[in-house]
Amino acid sequence: MGAGAPGAVAARAGAGRAVCSGYPGAGLPDRWWDQGQGRRIGGIGFYDAAELAADPAPTQVPVPDGRQRRAIDRILVNQPWASAMVPGSYHVHQPADPDRPDSDHLRVSVAIRI
């Protein structure tokens, strides 16, 4: 996770490109997309495990109408847990019975070394 480690995030904020802003007047920082790192930088100290793992896999089951599947289910970790993620452990699980899934969402998991 070297270059993707959250440690020096704030120092690189100026290198990013704004993609959306925090709520005006709410005191929230702007959110930035850093093209060089290929991920968001800035924020309030939580990190998306899928982004840290560079895994864009969708977390919705396929639907008959052909709607585009998206990655909408997230595991958020703080900085100590982001540093403790076991490399390669992030996983989007397929349903046990693909013909009869019990949800329209897929389960996600990640191993944390504590």
Secondary structure, DSSP 4 states (H G I P E B T S, - for coil): -TTT-GGGTGGGGGGSEEEE-PPTTTTPPPEEEETTTTEEEESSSEEEHHHHTT-----B---TT-PPP------EEEHHHHHHBPTT--EEEPPSSTTS-S-SB-EEE--B--
